[in-house]
Amino acid sequence: DRRCYAFFHPALADAPLIARYLLGELRDGDRVVVMNPSDPPLDYYLLRRGGPPLDEINARAGTGRVYVVVNPKHRQTLAAVQAGAPDVHWSGLVPDGPPVEFDPETVYRFRTR
C-alpha cells in the first residue's frame, strides 16, 4: 500500500498513483518534467504499469501538453522544476486545468497558448 511504499521509497511517496494518473492522461507529443530524486521511482512505476519510460515519453515530445511533477518534500517548487527544464518553452505555455494533488506531491498540466 501507499504507506509501505512511502516508508521504503521516500523520494516520491505517491509514485504509483502519479504513474497511474499520467498513463491515463498522456497522449502522443506530451512531455513529463520531473526533478531528481523523484524521477527514478516515477520511471519505475510507469514501466511497472506497462507504460514507456520517461526518456521515451520525452524523446517523442512535440507540441503536446507538459506535465510537471512537483515534490515539496524535497524543497521543490513549480518554478524550480520549470527552471530545471530550460529546453521547454515555458513562455508559450499556459495552465491547462487545476493542479492534481497527491499529498504531498502536485502534478501541473500546461498546454500551448
C-alpha positions in Angstrom: 0.0 0.0 0.0 0.9 3.7 -0.2 2.3 3.9 3.4 4.6 0.9 2.9 5.9 2.3 -0.4 6.4 5.8 1.2 8.4 4.2 4.0 10.8 2.3 1.7 10.9 4.8 -1.2 10.6 8.3 0.3 11.8 10.1 -2.8 8.3 10.2 -4.3 5.6 8.8 -1.9 2.8 8.7 -4.5 4.8 7.4 -7.4 2.4 4.5 -8.1 -0.6 6.9 -8.1 1.1 9.6 -10.2 2.2 6.9 -12.7 -1.4 5.7 -13.0 -2.7 9.2 -13.4 -0.1 10.1 -16.1 -0.6 6.9 -18.1 -4.3 7.7 -18.2 -3.6 11.2 -19.4 -0.6 11.1 -21.7 -1.1 11.5 -25.4 1.4 11.5 -28.3 3.5 14.6 -28.1 3.1 15.2 -24.4 6.1 15.6 -22.0 6.8 14.9 -18.3 9.1 17.2 -16.4 10.3 15.8 -13.0 13.4 16.5 -10.9 15.7 14.2 -9.1 15.2 12.4 -6.8 11.6 11.9 -7.9 12.3 10.6 -11.4 13.6 7.1 -10.7 10.6 5.9 -8.7 8.2 7.5 -11.2 10.0 5.8 -14.0 9.9 2.5 -12.2 6.1 2.7 -11.8 5.5 3.9 -15.3 7.3 0.8 -16.5 5.7 -1.5 -13.9 2.2 -0.4 -15.1 3.1 -1.2 -18.7 4.0 2.3 -19.9 7.0 3.8 -21.6 9.9 5.1 -19.5 10.3 8.9 -19.0 13.1 9.1 -21.5 11.0 7.6 -24.2 8.0 9.8 -23.4 10.1 12.9 -23.5 12.0 11.8 -26.7 8.7 11.8 -28.5 7.5 15.1 -27.0 6.4 17.7 -29.5 3.8 20.4 -29.2 1.7 18.4 -26.8 1.0 19.2 -23.2 3.6 19.4 -20.5 3.0 17.6 -17.1 5.2 18.9 -14.2 5.6 16.8 -11.1 6.5 18.9 -8.0 7.7 17.3 -4.8 7.8 19.8 -1.9 9.2 17.1 0.3 12.5 17.7 -1.5 12.1 21.5 -1.4 10.8 21.6 -5.0 8.6 24.4 -6.3 6.9 24.7 -9.6 9.3 27.5 -10.5 12.4 25.4 -9.6 11.2 22.4 -11.6 10.5 24.6 -14.6 14.0 26.2 -14.3 15.4 22.6 -14.3 13.9 22.1 -17.8 15.3 25.1 -19.8 14.6 23.3 -23.2 10.8 23.7 -22.5 9.4 27.0 -23.9 7.6 27.9 -20.8 6.6 31.4 -22.1 4.5 29.7 -24.8 2.5 27.6 -22.3 -0.5 28.3 -20.1 -2.0 26.2 -17.3 -4.4 23.5 -18.6 -6.8 22.9 -15.7 -6.3 22.9 -12.0 -3.2 21.1 -10.4 -3.8 17.5 -9.4 -2.9 16.9 -5.7 -1.2 13.7 -4.5 -0.4 14.5 -0.9 2.3 15.9 -0.8 3.2 16.0 -4.5 1.4 18.0 -7.1 1.1 17.5 -10.9 0.6 20.6 -13.1 -0.5 20.4 -16.7 0.3 23.0 -19.3 -0.7 23.5 -22.9 0.4 25.8 -25.7 -1.3 29.2 -25.9 
